[in-house]
Amino acid sequence: MKKKYVLISLISIILILISISIFYIVRINKVKPTFASLNKDSSGKVDLVVKQDVLSPYIDEDVTLKLGDKTIDKSKYKVTKTGIVDTSTLGTYEIEYIIKYSYRTIKVKKTIEVVDQTAPELTINVDEVDRDFCSKKIKQNIVYSAIDNYDGDITSNVTVEEGEDKLIYSITDSSGNTSTKEVNINYGKKPGNKFYINGANPMHVIINTEYQEKGASYTDGCGKNIGKEIITSGTVDTTVEGTYYINYDVEGEATITRKVIVEHYAPKTIYLTFDDGPGANTVKVLNALDKYNVKATFFVTNQFPRYQYLIAEEYNKGHKIGVHTLTHKWSVYDSLDAYLDDFNQMNEIVKNQTGSYTNIFRFPGGSGNTVSRSHKTGVVTEIANEMTNRGYIYFDWNLSSGDADGKGASTDKIISNVVNRVDKCSAHCVILFHDYKPTTANAIEPILAELTKRGYNFATLNENSPTVHAKILN
Ligand SMILES: [Zn+2]
C-alpha cells in the first residue's frame, strides 16, 4: 500500500513540474519585441517598414521586450543588430535585431526605405512680368534655377507652361517630388492707331527729277493695316525750286503733312569713317553716334590692343568694320607680302571680335599716299590689284576732318572743317576721322547735331557703296 502512495506522489510532482514548465514556456512565448515610436508589433514576429529621409542622419531605435503591457527590464535580455543604412544613397536597407531572452532567441527585421521626400527648390527672379501687347513678347529677362537636395542642379529640367495670364514653372526631382511656381503676366494696354508718312519727311528732291509719292500708312497700334482710305492732296512742281506740302487724310481721324523740298542738290549721303582705333576715346565716339542713331564705318587697327574688344562693340551696334592695318607701320609697304601679312593678322582679329572677316579696307595713309615710295616702287598699285583680285574693296575719303593733319586740329576746327565743307562733297561724302583722338571724340556730337538737322542721310560703307578713290601715286 505504501508503495502505491509513493508512486502517486511522484506522478503528482512530475505533473506539477510539467504544469509549471508549460506555464513558463507559454508565458515566455508571450514576450513581444516592440518599437516605442512605431506602436506596432505582432506577437513575436515584427516586420517593420520605415521611411528615412535621404541625406539626413539615421538614428536606429532600440527594440524593447514587453510581456503584455509590462516592459521587461533591459538587463534580462541582450540585443545584437546586423545591417547598415546608407542615407547618402536612395534604396532599401535591412536591420536585423537578434534578441536573446532566457532560453529563447527572437529575431526581428526592420526594413528602412531611404527616400527623397523633399521637393526641389525652385527660384525665379521675378513674380510678375510685362508682355508686349503686339508681339506678345515678355519684356523682362526671366532667370530661374532648380536645386534638389539629392539630384543637385536640375535647372535644365524645369518646364514652363504658358497660360493666358501666367507662366507656370515646374520641376520634378528623380523621386517624383514636384515644385511649382507661377509668374503673373501683365498685358500692356493696346497701343493706339498709328498714322505715319512713308519715306523721308522732309523729302529732298533734285530739281527736274521725278517726285515719287510714297504715301502714308494708317495702322492699328500693332502695325496692322486697318484698311481705311487715305486721301492724298497737294502737288509738287519739281521744275520750280521751293518747299511743297503733301497732306494725307484719314477721314474723321487725322491729317499728316509731308514737306517736300525741291532743290538743286540731292540729299547727300554721308559716310562717317574712323581710322586708327579703337582707342581711349572710341567709346565717346560710339556714344555720340548712339545719341543720333547714326551708323559709321571703323577702319580698325591693333595699335591699342587693350581696346580691341571695342571692335565687337562697334560691330554689335551696327557699325561697319573694315581693316586699316595691324601695326600702322610704314614697313607694311616694304612688299606685297609684308602688306598681306599685316592685313591678314588684322582681319583675323576682326573675325575674332565680330565672327566674320571683313571685305573692306583702307590703306594706311590712303591709296594716294607717297610715303610708300621710299619702301617699294609701285607697291600700292601692286597691293590694290592683288586685293581687288582677292575680292576686297578699298575706300579713301573726299572730306578730311583734319583731325590728324600735322599736330591735329582742335575740336572747334574739326567741327568747322566738316560742317562748312560737307556741302561741297559730291552726292556722297566720305569723311575721314580718327576715333582715338580726344579732339575728334568731342567734335562728333556737335557735328551730328548740325548734320542731322540739315536732313542728310547717313550710311555705312559696303560693297555697294560708291567707292571714293584717290589717285594712286605709287
Ligand atoms: Zn591711319
Residues whose N, C-alpha, C, O or C-beta is under 5 A from the ligand:
A	BS01	ZN	D275 D276 P364 G365
